[in-house]
Amino acid sequence: MTSRVPVLLSSSSVFPEPTAAAFQLAAALGYDGVEVMVWTDVVSQDAGALRGLSTHYDVPVLSVHAPCLLVTQRVWSPDPWERLRKAAELAETLGAPTVVVHPPFTWQRDYARRFTEGLAAVADRFTGLRFAVENMYPVRMAGRRFVPYVPGWDPTDTGYPSYTLDLSHCAASHSDPLEMADRMGAGLAHVHLGDGTGEGRDEHLVPGRGTQPCGELLSSLAGRAFTGAVAVEVATRGAKSRAVREADLRAALEFARQHLTAPSPVDA
């Protein structure tokens, strides 16, 4: 591993291919590591299987995304605290320094009420990990807008020690990623790299194919004394073939590397 900001391939970026494909593609394309999205694929939940893939392809797991999605509410346990603890155990076992977590859903009342103090307690138990709370976005359905998260979609309104900045979510929430990074400050621990057009939905486009200042944000990280990783999180489910998916993931990696080495517009 070099001193450069590591660029990871999120296993969500290869969907509908399985978790194992993320390791194979990360190795083939030259990514620095993998972010494991824990979901219904049993391999994503299994430390032994993931360690085997990491060893076989010589690609480390450098972040773990806790099962926070609607489709993962029963992964490991219906208890969100248990899911978070298991994600932390998985990250610790694999040597990944970061766990990505979403703000609570509105219907998770007990979890939401204790989220800040509970997250701090889990962090105290797993002292080698950063629990990076991700910015989300309002949902628009049938012409109506609502926020399915408590206390809201923007974690900087509450304040946490560590954050994940997702640029596609910034597009969906019509928020400026650079301003959000400023609010996150030294707590900016992780970046999800994906583009969007600002149409009010989560698109996860290959960076450079939307309207977000993806390159500017990446080139600003050096001036922000950023010590985390950038995980490519793009949607390739519409790819017509493995070759097309591979080309998109290669383009995303090249974009990231190009802009991470560009001069920083932020004063160090």
C-alpha positions as CSV (number, residue, x, y, z in Angstrom):
1,M,0.0,0.0,0.0
2,T,1.4,3.4,-0.9
3,S,0.9,6.7,0.9
4,R,-1.6,7.9,-1.6
5,V,-5.3,8.0,-0.7
6,P,-6.5,4.4,-1.2
7,V,-9.2,4.0,-3.8
8,L,-11.6,1.1,-3.0
9,L,-14.2,-0.8,-5.0
10,S,-17.5,-1.1,-3.2
11,S,-18.9,-4.5,-3.6
12,S,-22.2,-2.8,-4.3
13,S,-20.7,-1.5,-7.5
14,V,-20.7,-5.0,-9.1
15,F,-24.3,-5.8,-8.3
16,P,-26.0,-8.0,-9.5
17,E,-22.8,-10.0,-9.5
18,P,-21.9,-11.4,-6.1
19,T,-19.4,-10.1,-3.5
20,A,-16.7,-12.4,-4.8
21,A,-16.7,-10.5,-8.1
22,A,-15.8,-7.3,-6.4
23,F,-12.5,-8.8,-5.3
24,Q,-11.8,-10.3,-8.7
25,L,-12.5,-7.0,-10.5
26,A,-10.6,-4.9,-7.9
27,A,-7.5,-7.1,-8.4
28,A,-7.8,-7.0,-12.2
29,L,-8.3,-3.3,-12.4
30,G,-5.7,-2.2,-9.8
31,Y,-7.9,-0.9,-7.0
32,D,-6.2,-0.5,-3.6
33,G,-8.9,-2.5,-1.7
34,V,-12.5,-3.4,-1.3
35,E,-15.4,-1.9,0.7
36,V,-17.7,-4.8,1.6
37,M,-21.4,-3.9,1.5
38,V,-22.9,-6.3,4.0
39,W,-26.2,-7.5,2.4
40,T,-28.1,-10.7,1.6
41,D,-25.2,-12.4,-0.2
42,V,-24.0,-14.7,2.6
43,V,-20.3,-14.2,1.5
44,S,-20.6,-10.6,2.5
45,Q,-21.5,-11.6,6.0
46,D,-18.8,-14.2,6.5
47,A,-15.4,-13.1,7.8
48,G,-13.7,-16.4,6.8
49,A,-15.0,-16.3,3.2
50,L,-14.0,-12.6,2.9
51,R,-10.6,-13.3,4.3
52,G,-10.2,-16.1,1.8
53,L,-11.1,-13.8,-1.1
54,S,-8.8,-11.1,0.2
55,T,-5.9,-13.5,0.4
56,H,-6.6,-15.1,-2.9
57,Y,-6.8,-11.9,-4.9
58,D,-4.3,-10.0,-2.7
59,V,-6.8,-7.2,-2.1
60,P,-7.4,-5.9,1.4
61,V,-10.8,-5.1,2.9
62,L,-10.4,-1.5,4.0
63,S,-14.0,-0.6,4.9
64,V,-17.2,-2.4,5.9
65,H,-20.7,-0.9,5.1
66,A,-23.0,-2.0,7.9
67,P,-26.4,-3.5,6.7
68,C,-28.5,-0.4,6.9
69,L,-30.5,-0.7,3.7
70,L,-34.2,-1.6,3.5
71,V,-33.3,-5.0,2.0
72,T,-30.8,-5.8,4.8
73,Q,-33.0,-5.1,7.8
74,R,-33.0,-8.9,8.7
75,V,-29.3,-9.6,7.9
76,W,-27.7,-11.1,11.0
77,S,-30.5,-9.8,13.3
78,P,-33.6,-7.6,13.3
79,D,-31.9,-5.5,16.0
80,P,-30.0,-2.6,14.4
81,W,-27.5,-2.5,17.3
82,E,-26.7,-6.1,16.8
83,R,-26.2,-5.5,13.1
84,L,-23.8,-2.6,13.9
85,R,-21.9,-4.7,16.4
86,K,-21.5,-7.5,14.0
87,A,-20.3,-5.1,11.3
88,A,-17.7,-3.8,13.7
89,E,-16.6,-7.3,14.6
90,L,-16.3,-8.1,10.8
91,A,-14.2,-4.9,10.2
92,E,-12.0,-5.6,13.2
93,T,-11.4,-9.2,12.1
94,L,-10.5,-8.2,8.6
95,G,-8.4,-5.2,9.6
96,A,-10.7,-2.6,8.0
97,P,-10.4,0.7,9.8
98,T,-13.8,2.1,8.8
99,V,-17.4,1.1,9.3
100,V,-20.0,3.0,7.3
101,V,-23.4,3.5,8.9
102,H,-26.6,5.3,7.9
103,P,-28.7,7.5,10.2
104,P,-31.7,5.6,11.7
105,F,-34.9,5.3,9.7
106,T,-37.9,7.1,11.2
107,W,-39.6,3.8,12.2
108,Q,-36.6,2.7,14.2
109,R,-37.7,4.7,17.2
110,D,-35.7,3.1,20.0
111,Y,-32.6,2.9,17.8
112,A,-33.0,6.6,16.8
113,R,-33.6,7.8,20.3
114,R,-30.3,6.3,21.5
115,F,-28.3,6.5,18.3
116,T,-25.8,9.2,19.3
117,E,-25.0,7.7,22.7
118,G,-25.2,4.1,21.4
119,L,-22.8,4.8,18.5
120,A,-20.4,6.3,21.0
121,A,-20.6,3.2,23.2
122,V,-19.9,0.9,20.2
123,A,-17.0,3.1,19.2
124,D,-15.6,2.9,22.8
125,R,-15.8,-0.9,22.5
126,F,-14.1,-1.0,19.1
127,T,-11.4,1.6,19.7
128,G,-9.5,0.9,16.4
129,L,-12.4,1.7,14.2
130,R,-14.0,4.9,12.9
131,F,-17.8,4.7,12.6
132,A,-18.5,7.1,9.7
133,V,-22.1,8.3,9.5
134,E,-23.2,8.9,5.9
135,N,-25.1,11.8,4.5
136,M,-28.4,10.7,3.0
137,Y,-31.2,12.5,1.1
138,P,-34.9,13.2,1.1
139,V,-37.1,10.8,-0.9
140,R,-39.6,12.0,-3.5
141,M,-42.6,9.8,-4.4
142,A,-45.8,10.7,-6.2
143,G,-44.8,14.3,-6.2
144,R,-44.3,14.4,-2.5
145,R,-41.0,14.9,-0.6
146,F,-40.3,13.3,2.8
147,V,-37.3,12.5,4.9
148,P,-37.2,8.8,6.0
149,Y,-34.3,9.4,8.5
150,V,-34.2,10.6,12.1
151,P,-33.3,13.3,13.0
152,G,-32.7,14.0,9.3
153,W,-30.7,13.1,6.2
154,D,-27.7,15.5,7.0
155,P,-25.6,14.0,9.8
156,T,-23.7,17.3,10.3
157,D,-26.9,18.8,11.7
158,T,-26.5,16.5,14.7
159,G,-22.7,16.2,14.8
160,Y,-20.7,13.0,14.9
161,P,-17.0,12.2,15.4
162,S,-16.7,10.7,11.9
163,Y,-18.6,11.0,8.6
164,T,-18.9,9.4,5.1
165,L,-19.4,11.9,2.4
166,D,-21.5,10.4,-0.5
167,L,-21.5,12.6,-3.6
168,S,-24.4,10.9,-5.3
169,H,-26.5,11.5,-2.1
170,C,-25.4,15.2,-2.3
171,A,-26.9,15.3,-5.8
172,A,-30.1,13.7,-4.6
173,S,-30.4,16.2,-1.7
174,H,-29.4,19.2,-3.9
175,S,-26.6,20.0,-1.5
176,D,-23.0,21.2,-2.2
177,P,-20.4,18.4,-1.5
178,L,-17.7,20.9,-0.9
179,E,-19.8,22.8,1.6
180,M,-20.7,19.5,3.3
181,A,-17.1,18.5,3.5
182,D,-16.4,21.9,5.1
183,R,-19.0,21.1,7.7
184,M,-17.7,17.7,8.3
185,G,-14.2,19.2,8.9
186,A,-11.7,16.8,10.5
187,G,-14.5,14.3,10.9
188,L,-14.5,13.5,7.2
189,A,-13.3,9.9,7.4
190,H,-14.5,8.3,4.2
191,V,-15.8,9.2,0.7
192,H,-18.3,7.4,-1.5
193,L,-17.5,8.4,-5.0
194,G,-20.4,8.4,-7.4
195,D,-22.0,11.2,-9.6
196,G,-25.5,12.5,-10.0
197,T,-27.5,15.0,-12.0
198,G,-29.5,16.5,-9.1
199,E,-32.8,15.2,-10.4
200,G,-33.8,14.3,-6.8
201,R,-32.9,10.6,-6.9
202,D,-29.9,8.5,-6.0
203,E,-28.1,7.7,-9.3
204,H,-24.6,6.6,-8.4
205,L,-23.2,7.5,-11.9
206,V,-19.6,7.0,-12.9
207,P,-17.8,10.1,-11.7
208,G,-17.6,12.7,-14.5
209,R,-21.0,11.7,-16.0
210,G,-23.1,13.8,-13.8
211,T,-23.1,17.4,-12.6
212,Q,-21.4,17.1,-9.2
213,P,-17.9,18.6,-8.5
214,C,-16.4,15.1,-8.0
215,G,-13.0,16.1,-9.2
216,E,-12.9,19.3,-7.2
217,L,-13.9,17.4,-4.0
218,L,-11.2,14.7,-4.6
219,S,-8.5,17.3,-5.3
220,S,-9.5,19.1,-2.1
221,L,-8.8,16.1,0.1
222,A,-5.1,16.7,0.5
223,G,-5.7,20.2,1.8
224,R,-8.2,18.8,4.2
225,A,-5.5,16.5,5.7
226,F,-7.8,13.6,4.8
227,T,-6.5,10.3,6.1
228,G,-9.4,8.0,5.0
229,A,-10.2,6.2,1.8
230,V,-12.3,6.9,-1.3
231,A,-14.7,4.1,-2.2
232,V,-16.1,3.9,-5.7
233,E,-19.8,3.3,-5.3
234,V,-21.5,3.4,-8.7
235,A,-24.5,1.5,-10.2
236,T,-23.6,-0.9,-12.9
237,R,-26.7,-3.1,-12.8
238,G,-27.6,-1.7,-16.2
239,A,-24.4,-2.8,-17.8
240,K,-25.1,-5.0,-20.9
241,S,-22.0,-7.2,-20.2
242,R,-19.1,-7.9,-17.9
243,A,-16.9,-6.0,-20.3
244,V,-19.1,-2.9,-20.0
245,R,-19.2,-3.1,-16.2
246,E,-15.4,-3.5,-16.2
247,A,-15.0,-0.5,-18.4
248,D,-17.1,1.7,-16.1
249,L,-15.2,0.6,-13.0
250,R,-11.9,1.2,-14.8
251,A,-13.1,4.7,-15.8
252,A,-14.1,5.4,-12.2
253,L,-10.7,4.4,-10.8
254,E,-8.9,6.4,-13.4
255,F,-11.0,9.5,-12.6
256,A,-10.3,9.1,-8.9
257,R,-6.6,8.6,-9.3
258,Q,-6.3,11.6,-11.7
259,H,-8.1,14.0,-9.3
260,L,-6.6,12.8,-6.1
261,T,-3.2,13.7,-7.5
262,A,-4.3,17.1,-8.8
263,P,-3.3,20.3,-6.9
264,S,-5.6,21.0,-4.0
265,P,-7.8,24.1,-4.1
266,V,-8.1,24.0,-0.3
267,D,-5.3,25.5,1.8
268,A,-3.6,23.0,4.0
